[in-house]
Amino acid sequence: QIRLRQLRVAPDSCSVPDMLQEYGKECYAPYTSDVEDRTGYGPFDSTGQRQWRWYSDKELNEGTYTGRSWVTYEGSGFNVTIPTNREGALRRLAFLQDNKWVDLQTRAVFVDMLVYNANTRLVTLVKAVIEFPASSGCIPFLVLRTAPLSALLPSLNSGSALAAELAILIQVSLYILTEFGSMRVNGWSYWKHGWHYFDWINYAAFIVAFYLRLQPYYHVDKIGFPPKPNEFINYEKPMWAIVQWRNVIAFNTVITWLRLFKYLRFVPFMRLLIGTISGAAGQVVAFLSMFFIVFWAFTLAFLLAFGGEIADYRNLLQTMFSLYRGLLGKDDFDEIEEINRALGPLFFFSWTLIGSFVLLNMFVAILNDAIEEAKNHIPKVSIGETMKQALESVESMVALPGRTRKIVDSDDQNKDGRLAPFKKGLEQEKRKGDGLEKERAHHAQILDRDNGRPHSGGRSGTAAGPQHKLNLQLDTEHHPDEWMGATNEERM
């Protein structure tokens, strides 16, 4: 069946000033949940009750909805079903019209039905809405939510589709385990890298998408499918979950592809792009602060001057959208000039001059400076070296936590999280350095005693003559590469 749902406001939802009551006392406010009318109305039935009574959102299994007039309507209302056969539908509609089912208290009427196309195996939830704003008139619009039948019934899913989704789930789980392993090894320093935040947004979106993917199965199993020919079942919740799943997947697609920059940052052009963005970040933030001040000032000006006559400036959000489109080439000069011949041209030329010619060119100049600065800091490398660095980066990023722990545990003798050979090498270098300093100090004391001078302390003193030669001898023994690379003046 087809369902009609109406939302009404109470007759005393607003008041008329005393000086104007001689022209009319009835007043019906714009719709809000606070002024919603829940009193039954219409003709009496056989039990002595009103024909049309109010149902809650839980009884109707309906959620909130925001209309084209930016009014949020609750899922409750007065519910009427219409049979699908022609004669029965015409009789029911005539009965509603004769008994004034829609009147001055009506603010919105929702027409819900479920349509199935056997040729394409697609299910469509049709929601036709007619808004009756307090300013009079009506605003009709249509909402269609279409999904394949397999999205509602898991038994109709193909094995390959289920295998692909399971493979993605396993892969995401392995990546999450990898990140936890990296957090365990690096500690708080893990969060110093901006790409890690990007990764977690990507993984969180995948988790939310998998959750929404299973919601239609749960709701359909709870309410049943298909509905009987003589009843109406609202499939709003499963179809809403499918729509939100698509939205999350659409958002996550952008995040997933942008993550390629993480692995391609060694490519010279990509390094230039990333260097430009990071180098210009500070100046861009300062520019956006200045841009927002100017943008907000013109938004309020256009809203106050033209909001009452032009639909594109009817509220704050629509005014912001219209001004932004003006930067991209939208021209509504004739319309605003017709409304206000003084402020129209003044605001139009002021906004195009400041917004397009000044602010946008400042933004381009900031990016140009950042590109030149990035070119000076990026070394020129060959294609072979670039590919080698990229492969090493990818190999280090996709290593699994178990593999990393195996390498660490095999050489970590005292279980302190550090590799034994590496620690041993550090300790040997430290002992070698301490021995060298002691040897230098010993020879310096001998030379000072032979020359009859007190020891001035290590190499920081003003040693000359034999002491200086001895120090050079010790340096050449322990650092022969530096000695061979020195000039004649440095050797002397």
Secondary structure, DSSP 8 states (H G I E B T S, - for coil): -EEEEEEEB-TTSS---GGGTTT---------TTSB----EEEE-TTSSEEE-EE-HHHHT---EE-TTS-EE-S-EEEEEE-SSHHHHHHHHHHHHHTTSS-TTEEEEEEEEEEEETTTTEEEEEEEEEE--TTSS-EEEEEEEEEEGGGT-GGGS-HHHHHHHHHHHHHHHHHHHHHHHHHHHHGGGGGGSHHHHHHHHHHHHHHHHHHHHHHHHHHHHHH-SS--TT-----HHHHHHHHHHHHHHHHHHHHHHHTHHHHHTTSHHHHHHHHHHHHHHHHHHHHHHHHHHHHHHHHHHHHHHHTTT-GGGSSHHHHHHHHHHHHTT---HHHHHHH-TTHHHHHHHHHIIIIIIIIHHHHHHHHHHHHHHHHHHS----HHHHHHHHHHHHHHHS--HHHHHHHHHHH-SSSSSS-HHHHHHHHHHHHHHHHHHHHHHHHHHHHHHHTT-----GGGS---THHHHHHHHHHHHH-HHHHHTS-HHHH-
